[in-house]
Amino acid sequence: MALPKQQSPKYKCILPSDKREVEYRPFQVKEQKVLMMAQEQEDDAAMFRAVKDLIGSVTFGKVKADTLPILDMEYLFLKIRSKSIGETANIVVNCNDSECKGSGEAVINLDDVEVVGEEPDNKIMISDELGVELRYPRISDVQEEDQGNSALSTLELLKSCIVTIFDEEEVYTVADASTNELNEFVDSLSMNQLNLITEYFDSLPSLEKKVTTECGTCGKEINALVKGLQSFF
């Protein structure tokens, strides 16, 4: 006689930037093992791959994590984690005192983690005549080969997220341009123009939570702003 199979409960949430309603289930032991292995590697690329695969499984194959804005991916992961292993998580934060190398542990309620910030205008004028239209970064925009070089990573992210380039007379769709044309355009940007564009990414909404705890080494109070998937993983 075959052993009984359990039916997982189903939950729904609204993605913050995509505004889609997504149905999901808690992850299972076999999926948690993959997450734990990725966490032990202390490698961002491994973590993103694990979360990406997890999202595909627990949303019944209906959500393609590669196409999700990173904000939505992080938000959905927190909701899934909360329903899978509990609403609270223990995180370690470093001491605020620069002379102390200690840290403290804080307990946070994942449901209290908020999306902070307003979505900025994604059309940016880089000169009086020329502008670019950008989109939210996705997991697929994170280039593993450039993770050791922050300057290259920024440029590759920029290239991935440009939707159109426009002037007073015409709108040019980047998807229709060649790789060489896009590279030439980005390479021709002045530093001031590059800064205008990167400000868009810096000002995007993010998941944040303020925490207060005590340093286990010096005993001083630690006040920290926790943000990003790595912090809540």
SVG drawing of the C-alpha trace seen along z (x, -y; Angstrom):
<svg xmlns="http://www.w3.org/2000/svg" viewBox="-4 -71 43 73">
<polyline fill="none" stroke="black" stroke-width="0.4" points="0.0,0.0 1.4,-3.4 2.1,-5.9 -0.2,-9.0 0.8,-12.2 0.3,-15.5 -1.4,-18.5 0.5,-21.7 -1.6,-24.8 -1.7,-27.6 -1.2,-31.3 -1.4,-34.5 0.4,-37.8 0.6,-40.9 4.1,-41.7 5.1,-45.3 6.3,-46.5 4.8,-44.0 1.3,-44.2 0.5,-40.7 -1.3,-38.3 0.9,-35.2 -0.2,-31.9 2.5,-29.9 3.0,-27.0 5.5,-26.6 8.8,-25.0 9.5,-21.4 12.5,-19.7 14.2,-18.8 14.0,-22.5 15.2,-23.8 18.3,-21.6 19.2,-23.4 18.8,-26.8 21.0,-25.7 23.7,-24.4 23.7,-27.8 23.9,-29.6 26.8,-27.6 28.7,-28.5 28.5,-32.2 28.2,-32.9 25.7,-35.4 25.5,-33.7 24.7,-30.3 22.1,-32.0 20.3,-33.7 20.2,-30.4 18.7,-28.6 16.1,-31.2 15.3,-31.3 14.8,-27.6 12.7,-27.6 10.4,-30.3 9.7,-28.3 8.8,-25.2 6.6,-26.7 4.6,-28.8 3.6,-25.7 5.8,-26.7 3.7,-29.9 6.3,-32.4 9.6,-32.6 12.0,-34.1 14.4,-35.3 11.8,-37.8 10.9,-39.1 12.2,-42.5 14.7,-41.8 12.5,-43.7 9.5,-41.3 11.8,-38.3 13.0,-39.3 9.5,-40.2 8.1,-36.9 10.9,-34.9 10.3,-36.5 6.6,-35.6 7.4,-32.0 10.0,-31.7 7.6,-33.2 5.0,-30.5 7.6,-27.7 9.7,-28.0 8.1,-30.8 7.6,-34.5 10.8,-35.3 14.4,-35.2 17.6,-35.7 20.1,-37.9 23.6,-39.0 24.6,-42.7 28.0,-44.3 28.7,-46.7 28.4,-50.4 31.7,-51.1 34.4,-51.1 37.0,-50.1 34.9,-47.0 34.9,-43.9 32.0,-42.4 28.4,-41.8 24.9,-41.2 22.0,-39.0 18.6,-40.5 15.2,-38.8 13.0,-40.2 9.4,-39.5 9.6,-38.9 6.0,-40.3 7.3,-43.6 9.9,-44.0 8.6,-46.8 9.1,-48.0 10.6,-51.5 10.8,-54.2 8.8,-55.4 9.4,-54.2 11.5,-56.8 10.8,-58.1 12.4,-55.6 12.9,-58.1 16.1,-60.0 17.3,-62.9 21.1,-62.7 21.4,-65.8 19.0,-68.5 18.2,-66.3 18.9,-62.7 17.3,-60.4 17.1,-56.8 14.2,-54.6 15.2,-52.0 13.5,-49.1 13.8,-47.3 16.8,-45.0 16.1,-41.3 18.0,-38.2 19.0,-37.4 20.7,-40.8 23.2,-39.8 26.3,-38.8 28.2,-36.1 31.4,-36.7 31.7,-40.3 30.8,-39.9 34.4,-40.5 34.5,-43.9 31.9,-46.4 32.6,-48.8 32.0,-46.1 28.9,-44.8 27.4,-48.3 27.9,-48.7 26.6,-45.3 23.5,-46.0 23.0,-49.3 23.1,-47.6 20.6,-45.0 18.1,-47.5 18.0,-50.1 14.7,-49.7 14.8,-52.6 17.1,-55.5 15.2,-58.6 15.7,-62.1 13.4,-64.8 12.6,-63.0 12.7,-59.3 12.6,-56.4 15.2,-53.7 14.4,-50.2 17.5,-48.7 16.3,-45.2 16.6,-46.0 20.2,-47.2 23.3,-45.1 25.5,-44.4 28.3,-46.5 25.9,-49.5 24.8,-49.3 28.4,-48.9 29.4,-52.0 26.5,-54.0 27.4,-53.1 31.1,-53.6 30.4,-57.1 28.6,-58.3 30.3,-61.0 30.8,-60.3 28.1,-62.8 25.6,-61.0 26.5,-57.7 25.9,-59.1 22.5,-60.3 21.5,-56.8 23.0,-55.0 21.0,-57.3 17.9,-55.5 19.1,-52.2 20.2,-53.7 16.8,-55.2 14.7,-52.1 12.4,-50.8 13.9,-48.1 13.0,-45.8 14.2,-47.3 13.9,-46.8 15.5,-48.9 16.8,-46.7 18.3,-47.4 20.3,-44.9 23.4,-44.7 26.9,-44.0 28.1,-40.7 31.7,-42.0 31.5,-45.5 27.9,-45.6 27.0,-48.8 23.7,-49.2 23.6,-48.4 21.3,-50.3 21.3,-48.9 19.3,-49.1 18.9,-45.7 18.1,-45.4 18.4,-43.1 17.9,-39.4 21.3,-38.5 20.3,-39.9 17.1,-37.9 18.3,-34.7"/>
</svg>
